[in-house]
Amino acid sequence: MTDAQIQSDAPLQAVVADAPATVTGEMTVESAIDHAKRAFALKKYEQAVDHYATALELMSMTHEERAPEMADLYLSYGKALLENAIAQSSVLGKEQTDETLEGVKGIMVAEHPEEEAAAKRGALLSFSGDAEDGEDAAVDLFAEASKAAAEEENEDGEEGDVDAELEDDFNAAWDVLDLARAIYEKQQNEDDEVRLKLADTFITLGDVSSETEKFDQAITDYSAGLTLKTDLLPLSSRQIAEAHYKLSMVLDLTAGRLGDAIMHAQKALESVEARLTELKAGLDGTLKPVEEVEAGAKGKNKATGARLVRDDMVQNLNRTQIEAEVKELTDLKEDLALKVDELRTSPNDSHASAPELAARALDKELGAATSSAGIQQLPVHDLTTMVKKKKKTVDAGGAEKRKAEYDGSNSPAEKKARVADAMDP
């Protein structure tokens, strides 16, 4: 392993070192992973993180950190770290971008947890009790104010520690997932199943960036994941709908990308409609034969592609399961249709950047002045929407460069800025 690799893996080593995992003589990699999966399914994410850390520590005894065999464990561990960070953020009363991911829960095969946010903290101090003497009241108030200031300072310090801890949790998830991405990218030409795992990794990286309000990075990773999934899965796959919807939501939160947000929301709706069509065909007994569906499988490896399609086929469901999914997706279809209409009627100004808004205000003033001077006005065409921004490309290189971009720093050694309080769309 080169010095560069050792340096780039340093964050991962720190994650494992900080994890409260304990290696016992009876625990094996397989048993630790089984415990982690069970805890994750029960939404006990902190326990899942501990068990995955144990599995990772055990597996690192026989495999190098960048061995292909490690990628699946990194992906699972990264997902657990992310969900645990989200859960901790909810418990601590940190508002999240729930609006951004609204409706995704119904699209995804694995649901995202929705936990009630803690009640907001009340007033720090209330002055009560009337003093008998005005002077004594002034002294008492001064003493109480000094005490309150000290308590508030301590409280601010504790909140700063909490914010730093949450930031570290999201950073840990990013580091582990980005390492999984680097490993999968080296193998993606070998197997379509690996490409689908790479797509899942990109989508989860996008989730981390979305939660920490790094929307440009989220767009990059969601787009990469969607491209891979579109090449491998049919339009009717719920994974396609999920990816389109997530990308739509972060685009909606990015200045100048409203048109793209509408397009991807519409694609998510089309995907759900395609799934509903297949489900209803399953109820009617008019589904295509399995062989015909598998013959149309996408991807470079037709055998693997057929298996990926087969895992998501309606033919695998019984009538009760089909009816339950029809009901679920019918409701989801209505929600998505409403979201599309909402985006289409959204005022452009709310999605315009500050320079665009300033330019429009200036044009308005100049137009008014010209009109008052009696000069004939010529139509002013806004060209800002015609200028296409250069798309970011996904760097297939080392994880260290991507981490620097994610952190928003010029050097991997620089820590990224403090995660801002969640937006309120």
C-alpha positions in Angstrom: 0.0 0.0 0.0 1.4 3.4 -1.0 1.8 6.4 1.3 -0.9 8.1 -0.6 -3.3 5.2 0.1 -2.4 5.2 3.7 -3.0 8.9 4.0 -6.4 8.7 2.1 -7.5 5.8 4.4 -6.7 7.8 7.5 -10.2 9.0 8.0 -11.5 5.5 7.8 -9.0 4.3 10.3 -10.2 7.0 12.6 -13.8 6.0 12.1 -13.1 2.4 13.1 -10.9 3.5 16.0 -13.5 5.7 17.4 -16.3 3.2 17.1 -17.2 1.5 20.4 -16.9 -2.0 18.8 -15.5 -4.9 20.7 -13.9 -7.9 19.1 -14.6 -11.1 21.0 -13.4 -14.6 20.5 -16.9 -15.9 19.7 -17.8 -13.1 17.2 -17.2 -13.7 13.5 -17.6 -11.4 10.6 -20.8 -13.2 9.5 -22.4 -13.1 12.9 -21.5 -9.4 13.4 -23.0 -8.5 10.0 -26.2 -10.6 10.9 -26.5 -8.6 14.2 -26.0 -5.4 12.3 -28.7 -6.2 9.7 -31.2 -7.1 12.4 -30.5 -3.9 14.3 -30.8 -1.8 11.1 -34.1 -3.4 10.3 -35.4 -2.5 13.7 -34.1 1.0 13.3 -31.6 0.6 16.1 -29.0 2.4 14.1 -26.5 3.0 16.9 -26.3 -0.8 17.5 -26.1 -1.4 13.8 -23.1 1.0 13.6 -21.4 -0.9 16.5 -21.9 -4.3 14.9 -20.7 -3.2 11.5 -17.7 -1.6 13.1 -16.9 -5.0 14.8 -17.3 -6.8 11.4 -15.1 -4.2 9.8 -12.4 -4.6 12.4 -12.5 -8.4 12.1 -12.4 -8.4 8.3 -9.5 -5.9 8.2 -7.4 -8.6 9.9 -7.5 -10.7 6.8 -8.1 -8.2 4.0 -6.5 -4.9 2.9 -8.6 -1.8 3.3 -9.1 -1.4 -0.4 -9.7 -5.1 -1.1 -12.8 -5.8 -3.3 -14.2 -8.0 -0.6 -14.5 -4.9 1.7 -16.7 -2.8 -0.5 -20.1 -4.4 0.5 -19.3 -3.9 4.2 -18.3 -0.3 3.6 -21.6 0.4 1.9 -23.6 -1.2 4.6 -21.6 0.5 7.3 -21.9 3.9 5.6 -25.7 3.5 5.4 -25.8 2.7 9.1 -23.6 5.7 10.0 -25.9 8.0 7.9 -29.1 6.8 9.4 -27.7 7.0 12.9 -26.5 10.6 12.2 -30.0 11.5 10.9 -31.7 9.9 13.9 -29.4 11.8 16.3 -30.1 15.0 14.5 -33.8 14.4 15.0 -33.5 13.6 18.7 -31.5 16.7 19.3 -34.1 18.8 17.7 -32.1 19.6 14.6 -34.5 20.3 11.7 -33.7 18.3 8.6 -34.4 18.5 4.9 -37.5 16.3 5.4 -39.2 18.3 2.7 -36.4 17.5 0.3 -37.0 13.7 0.8 -40.7 13.9 1.3 -42.4 11.0 -0.5 -39.2 9.1 -1.1 -40.2 6.8 1.8 -43.1 5.5 -0.2 -41.0 5.0 -3.4 -38.0 3.2 -1.9 -38.0 -0.5 -1.1 -36.3 0.2 2.2 -38.1 3.0 4.1 -36.3 6.0 5.6 -37.0 6.5 9.3 -39.2 9.4 10.3 -38.8 10.3 13.9 -40.5 13.1 15.8 -38.2 16.1 16.4 -37.7 17.0 20.0 -39.7 20.0 21.3 -38.0 23.3 20.8 -36.1 24.7 23.8 -38.1 27.4 25.6 -36.9 30.7 27.0 -33.5 30.6 28.7 -34.6 32.7 31.6 -37.7 34.3 33.0 -37.5 37.0 35.7 -40.1 36.3 38.3 -40.8 37.7 41.8 -41.1 41.3 42.7 -38.5 42.9 44.8 -39.6 45.0 47.8 -37.0 47.7 47.1 -36.0 49.2 43.8 -32.3 49.0 44.5 -32.5 45.4 45.7 -34.4 44.7 42.5 -31.7 46.2 40.4 -29.0 44.2 42.2 -31.1 41.0 41.9 -31.7 41.5 38.2 -28.0 42.2 37.6 -27.0 39.0 39.4 -29.6 37.0 37.6 -28.5 38.4 34.2 -24.9 37.6 35.0 -25.9 34.1 35.9 -28.0 33.7 32.8 -25.2 34.9 30.6 -22.9 32.3 32.1 -25.5 29.6 31.6 -26.1 30.7 28.1 -22.4 30.6 27.3 -22.1 27.1 28.7 -25.2 26.1 26.7 -23.8 27.5 23.5 -20.6 25.6 24.1 -22.6 22.4 24.5 -24.6 23.1 21.4 -21.3 23.7 19.5 -20.0 20.3 20.7 -23.3 18.6 19.5 -23.0 20.3 16.1 -19.3 19.2 15.8 -20.3 15.6 16.8 -23.1 15.5 14.2 -20.7 16.9 11.6 -18.2 14.1 12.5 -21.0 11.5 12.1 -21.9 12.7 8.6 -18.2 13.0 7.7 -17.6 9.4 8.8 -20.5 8.2 6.7 -19.1 10.2 3.7 -15.6 8.7 4.2 -16.7 5.1 4.3 -19.1 5.4 1.4 -16.6 7.2 -0.8 -14.1 4.4 -0.1 -16.8 1.9 -1.2 -17.3 4.0 -4.4 -13.6 3.9 -5.2 -13.5 0.1 -4.9 -16.7 -0.5 -6.9 -15.6 1.9 -9.7 -12.5 -0.3 -10.3 -14.8 -3.4 -10.8 -17.8 -1.9 -12.5 -16.8 -3.2 -16.0 -16.7 -6.8 -14.7 -20.3 -7.2 -13.5 -23.6 -5.4 -13.8 -24.4 -6.3 -10.2 -21.3 -4.3 -9.1 -22.5 -1.4 -11.2 -25.8 -1.5 -9.4 -24.0 -1.5 -6.0 -22.0 1.5 -7.3 -25.3 3.2 -8.1 -26.6 2.6 -4.6 -23.3 4.0 -3.2 -23.7 7.2 -5.3 -27.3 7.6 -4.2 -26.3 7.2 -0.5 -23.5 9.7 -1.0 -26.1 12.1 -2.4 -28.2 11.5 0.8 -25.3 12.6 2.9 -24.7 15.7 0.9 -28.5 16.5 0.9 -28.6 16.2 4.7 -25.7 18.5 5.1 -27.0 20.9 2.5 -24.2 20.4 0.0 -26.7 20.4 -2.9 -24.2 20.7 -5.7 -22.4 17.6 -4.6 -25.8 15.8 -4.0 -26.8 16.6 -7.6 -23.5 15.2 -8.9 -23.9 11.9 -7.0 -27.6 11.5 -7.5 -27.1 12.0 -11.3 -24.3 9.4 -11.4 -26.4 6.9 -9.5 -29.5 7.6 -11.7 -27.4 7.1 -14.9 -26.2 3.7 -13.7 -29.6 2.5 -12.6 -31.3 3.7 -15.8 -28.8 1.6 -17.7 -29.6 -1.5 -15.6 -33.2 -1.4 -14.5 -36.5 -0.9 -16.3 -38.5 2.3 -16.0 -41.0 0.5 -13.7 -38.4 -0.1 -11.0 -39.1 1.7 -7.8 -35.4 2.4 -7.6 -35.6 4.5 -10.7 -38.5 6.5 -9.3 -36.6 7.0 -6.0 -33.5 8.4 -7.8 -35.5 10.7 -10.0 -37.4 12.1 -7.0 -34.4 12.7 -4.9 -32.6 14.5 -7.7 -35.7 16.6 -8.4 -35.8 17.8 -4.8 -32.2 18.9 -4.6 -32.5 20.6 -8.0 -35.6 22.4 -6.7 -33.3 23.8 -3.9 -30.7 25.0 -6.4 -30.9 28.4 -8.0 -31.7 28.2 -11.8 -32.5 24.5 -11.8 -36.3 24.6 -11.6 -36.8 23.3 -15.1 -34.6 20.2 -14.3 -36.4 19.7 -11.1 -39.8 19.6 -12.9 -38.4 17.1 -15.5 -37.1 14.7 -12.9 -40.3 14.9 -10.8 -42.2 14.1 -13.9 -39.9 11.1 -14.6 -40.5 9.8 -11.1 -44.2 10.0 -11.7 -43.8 8.2 -15.0 -41.9 5.4 -13.2 -44.6 5.0 -10.6 -47.2 4.9 -13.3 -45.3 2.2 -15.2 -45.0 0.1 -12.1 -48.8 0.5 -11.5 -49.4 -0.7 -15.0 -47.4 -3.8 -14.4 -49.1 -4.4 -11.0 -52.6 -4.1 -12.6 -51.5 -6.5 -15.3 -50.6 -8.9 -12.6 -54.0 -8.7 -11.2 -55.6 -9.1 -14.6 -53.4 -12.1 -15.6 -52.0 -10.2 -18.6 -48.3 -9.9 -17.5 -45.6 -10.7 -20.0 -43.9 -14.1 -19.6 -40.8 -14.1 -17.4 -38.6 -15.1 -20.3 -39.7 -12.2 -22.4 -39.0 -9.7 -19.6 -35.6 -11.2 -18.9 -34.8 -11.2 -22.7 -35.2 -7.4 -22.6 -32.9 -7.0 -19.6 -30.4 -4.1 -19.9 -26.7 -3.9 -19.2 -23.6 -5.4 -20.6 -24.0 -8.8 -18.9 -27.4 -10.1 -20.0 -27.4 -13.0 -17.5 -26.7 -10.6 -14.6 -29.1 -8.0 -16.0 -31.9 -10.6 -16.2 -31.3 -11.5 -12.5 -31.4 -7.8 -11.5 -34.7 -7.4 -13.4 -36.1 -10.7 -12.0 -35.5 -9.5 -8.4 -37.9 -6.5 -9.0 -40.5 -8.3 -11.1 -44.2 -8.3 -10.3 -44.3 -12.0 -11.2 -42.5 -12.6 -7.9 -45.5 -11.2 -5.9 -48.7 -13.0 -4.8 -52.1 -11.4 -5.3 -52.2 -10.0 -1.7 -48.8 -8.3 -2.2 -49.8 -6.9 -5.5 -53.0 -5.4 -4.2 -51.2 -3.8 -1.2 -48.6 -2.3 -3.5 -51.3 -1.0 -5.9 -52.9 0.8 -3.0 -49.6 2.2 -1.8 -48.5 3.4 -5.3 -51.9 4.9 -6.1 -51.6 7.2 -3.1 -48.0 8.0 -4.0 -48.9 8.8 -7.6 -51.4 11.4 -6.4 -48.7 12.9 -4.1 -46.2 13.0 -7.0 -48.7 14.6 -9.3 -49.4 17.3 -6.8 -45.6 17.8 -6.4 -45.2 18.2 -10.1 -48.0 20.8 -10.3 -46.5 22.6 -7.3 -43.1 22.8 -9.1 -44.7 24.0 -12.3 -46.5 26.8 -10.5 -43.5 27.8 -8.4 -42.5 31.4 -9.0 -39.2 31.7 -10.9 -38.0 34.5 -8.6 -37.8 32.1 -5.7 -35.3 30.0 -7.6 -33.3 32.8 -9.1 -29.8 33.6 -7.8 -29.0 36.9 -6.2 -27.2 38.3 -9.3 -30.3 37.4 -11.5 -32.6 39.1 -9.1 -30.4 42.2 -9.1 -30.2 42.2 -12.9 -34.0 42.0 -13.1 -34.5 44.9 -10.7 -32.0 47.0 -12.7 -33.7 46.2 -15.9 -37.0 47.2 -14.4 -35.6 50.5 -13.2 -33.9 51.3 -16.5 -37.1 50.4 -18.4 -39.1 52.7 -16.2 -36.6 55.6 -16.7 -36.6 55.1 -20.5 -40.3 55.0 -20.7 -40.6 58.2 -18.7 -38.2 59.9 -21.1 -40.5 59.1 -24.0 -38.0 56.7 -25.7 -39.5 53.7 -27.3 -38.7 50.6 -25.4 -37.2 47.5 -27.0 -38.1 44.1 -25.6 -35.5 42.9 -23.1 -34.7 39.2 -23.4 -33.5 37.4 -20.3 -30.6 35.2 -21.5 -29.7 33.8 -18.1 -32.0 30.8 -18.6 -30.3 30.0 -21.9 -26.8 29.8 -20.5 -26.0 26.2 -19.6 -23.7 25.7 -16.6 -20.9 23.3 -17.1 -21.9 20.0 -15.6 -19.7 18.5 -12.9 -18.2 15.2 -13.8 -17.8 12.4 -11.4 -14.1 11.9 -10.5 -13.2 8.3 -10.8 -9.9 9.0 -9.1 -9.0 8.8 -5.4 -11.3 9.4 -2.5 -9.1 12.2 -1.2 -9.9 14.6 -4.0 -13.7 14.0 -3.7 -13.5 14.5 0.0 -11.8 17.9 -0.5 -14.6 18.9 -2.9 -17.2 17.6 -0.5 -15.7 19.5 2.4 -15.5 22.7 0.3 -11.8 23.0 1.1 -8.7 23.4 -1.0 -6.9 20.7 0.9 -8.0 17.4 2.4 -6.5 18.5 5.7 -8.9 21.3 6.0 -12.1 20.6 7.9 -15.4 21.5 6.1 -17.5 24.3 7.4 -19.9 23.7 10.2 -23.1 22.1 9.1 -25.7 24.8 8.9 -29.1 24.6 10.6 -31.4 22.8 8.2 -33.2 24.8 5.6 -36.9 25.4 5.7 -38.3 25.1 2.2 
